[in-house]
Amino acid sequence: MKVRIIIPARLDSSRFPKKLIKMINGKTLIEHVCLRAKKLKPDSLVVATDSVVIKEIVENNKIEVWYSKKKYNSGTERIAGLVKDYKFNKKDIIINIQGDEYNFSITGAKKLINYLRTSKTDDLATLIFRNINQKSYQNKNTVKVIIDKNNYAQYFSRSIIPFGLTPHTLCHIGIYAYRCSILHIYPKLKKCPEESIEKLEQLRFLWNCIPIKCIKINIHNSVSINSPIDLKLARKK
């Protein structure tokens, strides 16, 4: 069982185009994410992209790139394409770190890896945190999640769920851990009706009754770059 980090990196994001090549303290956003991912010491690290520009930037940092012009609707679809191409072992753990997760939680990523290493039942896990910031919580770029008593996701949304800030106000961080076998079947799963509305790829798993274990982390200092405002915030850190 090997740990493989894959960073999906689409250049023309619909919400903030070309954000992955924006500069933060002398390096592009994608470089920051890649160099931070290396600290996890994975068995392999690959950036999956449709951009020649991103390909050149990443390769200049001596990091492997999987380049494909094929249109994918989400990072998970792109990663599934890579996994099929690379023929990884079905038991391998794939860590999806989204390319806009600037200074993501190293501790959180390690928790995901350790969880899948020891779990005998789950094939998919992700990170969540308690959000007490009203302005952040109301932002549509902040993905909210409802969980059950065993910390499995019930639903993800860009809308406010539940109504108002409560002790159960939880938000999602864009890092997933999959067992490789689950990625082989992802492209064959029936699409969730809300998936394209919410623009949340993980809903396809829930729609098809595949559980998503949610791992809570207490402190979340990561800045997910979804807008020029987020970029300014990251530059101040």
Secondary structure, DSSP 8 states (H G I E B T S, - for coil): --EEEEEEE-SS-SSSTTGGG-EETTEEHHHHHHHHHHTT--SEEEEEES-HHHHHHHHHTT-EEEE--S--SSHHHHHHHHHHHHT--TT-EEEEE-TTEET--HHHHHHHHHHHHH-SS-SEEEEEEE---HHHHH-TTS-EEEE-TTSBEEEEESS-SSSS--TT-EEEEEEEEEEHHHHHHGGGS---TTHHHHT-TTHHHHHTT---EEEE-S----EE--SHHHHHHHHH-
